[in-house]
Amino acid sequence: MAERDTLDRWRQYDWQLIAAEPTEPHMNLALDEVLTLQVGQGLRPPTLRIWGWSRRCIVLGRFQSVRNEVDEANAAKHEVQLIRRISGGGAMFIEPEGAITWSIYAPEEMVKGMSFADSYAFFDGWAVDALRELGVDAWYEPLNDITSSGGKIGGAAQARRGGAVLHHTTMAYQMNIPLMLEVLRIGQEKLSDKGIKSAEKRVGPLRQQTELPRDVIIEKMVDFFRDRYGLESGVLGSEDIAEAEALVRDRFGTRDWVYFLP
């Protein structure tokens, strides 16, 4: 897509920022659905939300099996909460200060005429450019990765609801690889020192690539978005919080949802 067309698609909207605050994992997922539907209904402008995490968790993709992905005994031992999002993709191990997660909520019209794959590149493009300004040799790698010459940085997932697109991306700031390999089954055969070293080579956390504090990276990325597309501060109202809490109670926090695929 031509650069001019990309800018025009972003700049036709007045963007709003919801800044990070420590949030329970289930609430983060519920807020994604609430805000996506609000944007689709025209009740909220297109929005960039920076997530805050209040505790360790494993985030499962919508159609992943718990037993295939998670060592539940180790997760319980280390007090790692298990949650399931509405988008597809793979499982992620999250520690509050180890991840940088953000969501974009945009009208579907914004990506009209794009393939699914093109929409991933479109929504992650600003983040890639922001990382380059921080000195990271980053690029988008289909279908849903942000990677670099120093290793993979993060991955994205999408869902579409009620006329809007939810695009969320988690990037590694720092990684507790030994613990990750304990709680995720993808690592069960890799618990040797050799396996840990191999995992370290595949991932390029931003702390080691920039030597910047996590909050500084987030601030600079938000500033980049604001300078390129415009961005005003927004808030979550009491009704938004109440709606998300109801979703946690009725769905996201229930065993039926988390164990949708046992």
N, C-alpha and C positions, 0 to 999 in steps of 0.2 A: 504494500500500500504506500502511495506517495506520502511524503512527510507533511505536505500541506493538507491533504485529506485527513490524515491522522489528527493534526492539530485542530482542524475545523470540527471534527467529531467530538473532541474533548471540550473545546471552548464554546460550543453552542449551549452548554449548561452552566448553571451557577452551582459550583461544588461546595459541599459542606464537610467539615472535619469533626469527627467525634474522637477526642483524644483518649489516650489509654488511662484506665484506672484499674487497680487489681480487681479481678472479677472471677467468680467461681466458674470452672470449666463448663458446666451445664448451661450457665447463663450466657456465656459467650456464644454457644451454639444457638440458643433460643433467640438471642438478639439478632443473629444473622437472619433468621426467618422473619422476625418482626420487621426489621428494617428493609429487607428485600421487598416484602409485600407493601410496605408504605411507599416505597419509591415507585413500584409498579402501579399503585393506585393514585399517584400524584400527590400524596399527602406529605411527602418529604422530598427535598431536592436530591439529586444524585449525591452520594455520600462516600467519603473515605473514612473508615474506622480503624484506628490502631488498637489492637487488643492489649489488655493487661491480663496476666495469669496470676491467680492467687495460690495455686498449688500444682504439684506434679500431676501429669495425667498422660494417658494414651488416648489419642483420638483415632477412632476407627472410621474408615470410609463407609459410606451408606450400605454397601453390599458385601462387606467383609465378614468372615466367620471369626468369632472370638477365639475358639480353640485353635484355629489355624495361625492366628497372629500373635496371641498373648500367652505368656506364662503367668497364669493367674496367681499361682502360689507366690512367685517372686514379686509380682505387682502388689499383692496384699502385704507382703513382708516389708516392702519399701514404701507403703502408703501411697501408691500410684493409682489414682482414680481412673476408671475406664468409662469413656464416653463415646458416642457415635454421632457423626455429623450428617447433614442432609445431602452433602455432595459425595461424589465417588472418589476414587483414588485410594492411595495406600495409607497404612497406619503410621502415625507419628508419635514419638515419645517427646513430651514437652516438660521442660523445667522453666519456672517463671523467668529467671534471668538468662536462660540459655537460648530463648527463641525471640524472634521479631515476627509478629503475625499481623497482617492487615487484611481488611475486606474492602472491596468496592461494590457498591450497590448502584446499578445503572439501568436505565430503561432499555429494553430489548432493542428498541429502535436504533440505539447507539451502535450496535454491531450488525445492523441490517445488511444483508448481502455478503457477510463474512462466513467462511466455514467455521466449524467448531474450533479447529486447530488455529486458524487465524485469530480468533477472538482471544485465545490464550496469549499469543504473542502481543496482541494489541493491549490487553490489560496489564501485562507485566513489563511493557516497554519502558514506561517511565521509571520503574524501579531499577531496571538494568542501567539506564542512563544515569540515574542518581548514584548508583554504585560506582560507575566509571568515574564520575566526578570525585568520588572519594578515593580514587586510585586503584580500584579493584578491576582487574581484567575480566569483566563479566559479560555474559551473553545469554540469550534465550536458546534453549534446546528443546525441540518438540518432543513430546506433546506438552509437557507441563513443568519443565525444570528451568531454574536459573542456575547456571553453572559458571565456572571460571577456570583460568589456567591453574588456580590453586586448589580446585576440587569443586564438587557440587555445593551450592549455597542453599538452595531451597526448592520447594515444589508447590504447585498451585492445584486447585480444584474448583469446579464450578457447579452451580445448580441454577435452574431457571424456574421462576415461580411468578404467576400473576402478572405477566408483562414486564418482568424485570430480570436482570442477570445478577447473580451473586458470584463474585470471583474472589476467592481468598487464597492468600499465599503465606506460607511459613518459611522463614529463613533461619538458618543456624547462626547464632551469635557465638556460643560456645557449646561444647558437647561433652556430656558425661558418657563416653562410649562404653566403658565397662558396665554401667548400670543399664544403658539402653539394650545391650546385648543380653542382659539377664531377663529383662521384662518382655522383650519382643522375640517371638520365636524365629524370626528371620536370622537371629544371631545365635541360636542354640548350638549350631555346629561350628561356631566361630569364636568360642570363648577362650581359645588358646591365645597366648601373646601374639602369635603370628596373625590370628584373625583380627585382633584389636588393631594391630599396626596396619593391616590391610584396610580396615574401615576408616582409619584416620587418613589414609592416603586418598580415599574416594571422596571425602567430605572436606570442604574448605571453610570452616566457620569464620565469620566476619571479624571476630576478635583477633585472630591470628593474621588476617589479611589486611587489617586497617590499624590495629593497636589503638582503636578508639573505644571509649565507653559506649555501652549499648544505647543509653539515652541520647548521646551525641549523634550516633548514627541515625536513630529515629528522627531526631530534630532536623538533621540535615536533609533526610529524605522528604519529610513533610515540607520543608522550605523549598525544596526542588519542585515538588508538585505544585505548591502555591505559586511559585514564580512562572511556571510553564502554563498552568491551566486556570489559575485563580482558585482560592480556597478561603471560605469564611468559617469561623468557629461555630459549632453547633452543640446541642446538648441532648441528653436523653431525659425526657420528661417523666414525671411520675406515672403517667398512663403507659408509656413505653416499657418502663420497668415492670409494672404490674402485668402487662400482657406477656412479657418474657417469663416472669415468674410463674404465670399460669401454664405456659408451655412446658416449663421444667417440671412442674407438678404433674401435669397430665400426660406428658410424652417423654421429653428428653431425660428426665430423671428417673424414669421407670425401668424396671428390669425388662419388660416386654420390648422396649425400644432398644436398649443397649444389647440385649441378647436376641435381637431380631433374627440374626443368624448365629446360633450357639457356637 
